[in-house]
Amino acid sequence: MTSPPPVAVLGTGTALPGAPIDNDTIGARFGADPRWIEHFIGTRTRHLGVDLDTGKVTHTLVDLATGAAEAALAAAGVGASEVDVVVLATASPDHLMPASVNLVADRLGVHGVPTLQLQSGCAGALQALDAARRMIDADHPVALVVGADSCVKHLVLDRDLATMPTTELVNYVIFGDGAGAAVLGAGEDGGALLRTVHNRFVGLGRDPGQVIRWFGAADRDSTDQPVDEDYKAIEAGVPVLAADATAELLAETGWAADTVTHLLPPQLGGRMTEQITRGLVERFGLGAAQEISCVADTGNNGNALPLLQLHRLVGDLPAGSRAVGVAVESSKWIRTGLAVEAR
């Protein structure tokens, strides 16, 4: 498949619900040892779109996605009438129908353009960037990309963590809610150029590493776990796929590893991200690259994370900078990557 030309990142934005929730608060609420959370997961804080005391929803997925999109459009100096396509990636839409992307477009005042919603996990934001850049042309030069997840909707807030299996327990301490957005434009006039995006399904014959079940009226009383996380499989599989994606990015761009100034590693949990980053640095000689990570402070908010990283990257990116980023989805094993260069 022919790769499209580079597109400019015109602006980015983020949205996180409420104040950060620390491990002491999570531990007290769910009966978990904060020291275990810090040691095993490595996440210090996360943001949740619900009041833990009352169970009341404070921020929906559409709220978060709209907030991030508004911030990105403002940063880009682009009005709603100038947007030619909207692509939203999420694993946790507010409804099966209507699609959340259309509710976001309605709130923004975007009309008469293609809107796409991708149902995907951690790789979805890069899939959305890939889809959007392929739709950009001279007649449709501006795309809005949003990645958002509202993970708290899959958690039962009155559960006692002491009674949970490990495959369910991990979800209560690793995940968070949030959204990120980017405005892409045709041409190479922006300060940061999206050089390439990779999207590879690599799960042939492999068991899912994560399952999120959707319960309808016919099975809402099911005793199945809402979220099932095979953390050991993820811990074993993601570093390998991250290395494969990094090797492909370096080969396609022709960049020598010592010219890469920034590294955006997979954002799974603070501890695992540290291990993956260390492995990539040692294998490829990326010791000079500055790590751009946020998961230890935001929690794993799925599709938001790559765009939160991109937001941190392009905020103050010196000319001549080169960044490679990787996101890996364990649901049925997808590896994605991007390369960004500053003129």
Solvent accessible surface area in square Angstrom, and as a share of the most:
residue,aa,sasa,rsa
1,M,206,0.92
2,T,122,0.71
3,S,53,0.34
4,P,25,0.16
5,P,101,0.63
6,P,26,0.17
7,V,6,0.03
8,A,1,0.01
9,V,10,0.06
10,L,63,0.32
11,G,8,0.08
12,T,10,0.06
13,G,1,0.01
14,T,45,0.26
15,A,19,0.15
16,L,64,0.32
17,P,1,0.00
18,G,51,0.49
19,A,76,0.59
20,P,81,0.51
21,I,26,0.13
22,D,65,0.34
23,N,16,0.08
24,D,95,0.49
25,T,64,0.37
26,I,1,0.01
27,G,6,0.05
28,A,91,0.71
29,R,78,0.28
30,F,7,0.03
31,G,54,0.52
32,A,16,0.13
33,D,59,0.30
34,P,42,0.27
35,R,189,0.69
36,W,79,0.28
37,I,0,0.00
38,E,69,0.31
39,H,144,0.64
40,F,68,0.28
41,I,0,0.00
42,G,6,0.05
43,T,0,0.00
44,R,122,0.45
45,T,29,0.17
46,R,1,0.00
47,H,20,0.09
48,L,14,0.07
49,G,1,0.01
50,V,13,0.07
51,D,56,0.29
52,L,18,0.09
53,D,133,0.69
54,T,102,0.59
55,G,36,0.35
56,K,145,0.61
57,V,91,0.52
58,T,70,0.41
59,H,58,0.26
60,T,49,0.29
61,L,0,0.00
62,V,4,0.02
63,D,48,0.25
64,L,4,0.02
65,A,0,0.00
66,T,9,0.05
67,G,26,0.25
68,A,0,0.00
69,A,0,0.00
70,E,91,0.41
71,A,41,0.32
72,A,0,0.00
73,L,13,0.07
74,A,80,0.62
75,A,68,0.53
76,A,23,0.18
77,G,66,0.64
78,V,20,0.11
79,G,32,0.31
80,A,28,0.21
81,S,111,0.72
82,E,92,0.41
83,V,3,0.02
84,D,27,0.14
85,V,4,0.02
86,V,0,0.00
87,V,0,0.00
88,L,1,0.01
89,A,0,0.00
90,T,0,0.00
91,A,25,0.19
92,S,2,0.01
93,P,9,0.05
94,D,37,0.19
95,H,85,0.38
96,L,121,0.60
97,M,169,0.75
98,P,69,0.43
99,A,27,0.21
100,S,0,0.00
101,V,2,0.01
102,N,67,0.34
103,L,54,0.27
104,V,1,0.01
105,A,6,0.05
106,D,111,0.57
107,R,132,0.48
108,L,23,0.11
109,G,51,0.49
110,V,10,0.06
111,H,173,0.77
112,G,75,0.72
113,V,39,0.23
114,P,64,0.40
115,T,44,0.26
116,L,68,0.34
117,Q,55,0.24
118,L,52,0.26
119,Q,150,0.67
120,S,13,0.08
121,G,14,0.14
122,C,29,0.17
123,A,0,0.00
124,G,0,0.00
125,A,0,0.00
126,L,2,0.01
127,Q,29,0.13
128,A,0,0.00
129,L,1,0.00
130,D,15,0.08
131,A,28,0.22
132,A,0,0.00
133,R,5,0.02
134,R,94,0.34
135,M,68,0.30
136,I,21,0.11
137,D,70,0.36
138,A,98,0.76
139,D,118,0.61
140,H,89,0.40
141,P,50,0.32
142,V,19,0.11
143,A,0,0.00
144,L,0,0.00
145,V,0,0.00
146,V,1,0.00
147,G,0,0.00
148,A,0,0.00
149,D,3,0.01
150,S,6,0.04
151,C,19,0.11
152,V,14,0.08
153,K,85,0.36
154,H,25,0.11
155,L,23,0.12
156,V,61,0.35
157,L,32,0.16
158,D,122,0.63
159,R,76,0.28
160,D,71,0.37
161,L,5,0.03
162,A,86,0.67
163,T,97,0.57
164,M,17,0.08
165,P,64,0.40
166,T,85,0.50
167,T,50,0.29
168,E,8,0.04
169,L,30,0.15
170,V,2,0.01
171,N,1,0.00
172,Y,9,0.03
173,V,0,0.00
174,I,3,0.02
175,F,23,0.10
176,G,0,0.00
177,D,0,0.00
178,G,0,0.00
179,A,0,0.00
180,G,0,0.00
181,A,0,0.00
182,A,0,0.00
183,V,0,0.00
184,L,0,0.00
185,G,3,0.03
186,A,44,0.34
187,G,38,0.37
188,E,68,0.31
189,D,144,0.75
190,G,13,0.13
191,G,56,0.54
192,A,6,0.05
193,L,0,0.00
194,L,1,0.00
195,R,66,0.24
196,T,5,0.03
197,V,5,0.03
198,H,5,0.02
199,N,58,0.30
200,R,89,0.33
201,F,121,0.50
202,V,47,0.27
203,G,0,0.00
204,L,162,0.81
205,G,82,0.78
206,R,89,0.33
207,D,121,0.63
208,P,61,0.39
209,G,2,0.02
210,Q,29,0.13
211,V,56,0.32
212,I,66,0.33
213,R,77,0.28
214,W,114,0.40
215,F,64,0.27
216,G,36,0.35
217,A,82,0.64
218,A,110,0.85
219,D,67,0.35
220,R,168,0.61
221,D,129,0.67
222,S,45,0.29
223,T,138,0.80
224,D,80,0.41
225,Q,42,0.19
226,P,27,0.17
227,V,7,0.04
228,D,44,0.23
229,E,11,0.05
230,D,62,0.32
231,Y,19,0.07
232,K,165,0.70
233,A,35,0.27
234,I,4,0.02
235,E,72,0.32
236,A,71,0.55
237,G,7,0.07
238,V,0,0.00
239,P,48,0.30
240,V,91,0.52
241,L,12,0.06
242,A,0,0.00
243,A,8,0.06
244,D,55,0.28
245,A,1,0.00
246,T,0,0.00
247,A,38,0.30
248,E,43,0.19
249,L,0,0.00
250,L,21,0.11
251,A,82,0.64
252,E,87,0.39
253,T,35,0.21
254,G,63,0.61
255,W,20,0.07
256,A,54,0.42
257,A,23,0.18
258,D,107,0.55
259,T,54,0.32
260,V,1,0.01
261,T,49,0.29
262,H,20,0.09
263,L,1,0.01
264,L,6,0.03
265,P,0,0.00
266,P,2,0.01
267,Q,11,0.05
268,L,14,0.07
269,G,0,0.00
270,G,6,0.06
271,R,65,0.24
272,M,5,0.02
273,T,4,0.02
274,E,84,0.38
275,Q,79,0.35
276,I,3,0.02
277,T,14,0.08
278,R,133,0.48
279,G,36,0.35
280,L,3,0.02
281,V,43,0.25
282,E,130,0.58
283,R,154,0.56
284,F,37,0.15
285,G,44,0.43
286,L,1,0.01
287,G,61,0.59
288,A,83,0.64
289,A,16,0.13
290,Q,108,0.48
291,E,73,0.33
292,I,13,0.07
293,S,34,0.22
294,C,4,0.02
295,V,2,0.01
296,A,16,0.13
297,D,54,0.28
298,T,6,0.03
299,G,0,0.00
300,N,5,0.03
301,N,0,0.00
302,G,7,0.06
303,N,0,0.00
304,A,0,0.00
305,L,3,0.02
306,P,11,0.07
307,L,1,0.00
308,L,8,0.04
309,Q,6,0.03
310,L,1,0.00
311,H,69,0.31
312,R,118,0.43
313,L,4,0.02
314,V,33,0.19
315,G,63,0.61
316,D,128,0.66
317,L,30,0.15
318,P,82,0.52
319,A,81,0.63
320,G,55,0.52
321,S,5,0.03
322,R,64,0.23
323,A,1,0.00
324,V,0,0.00
325,G,2,0.02
326,V,5,0.03
327,A,7,0.05
328,V,2,0.01
329,E,10,0.04
330,S,12,0.08
331,S,35,0.23
332,K,78,0.33
333,W,5,0.02
334,I,25,0.13
335,R,36,0.13
336,T,0,0.00
337,G,0,0.00
338,L,4,0.02
339,A,0,0.00
340,V,0,0.00
341,E,29,0.13
342,A,4,0.03
343,R,146,0.53
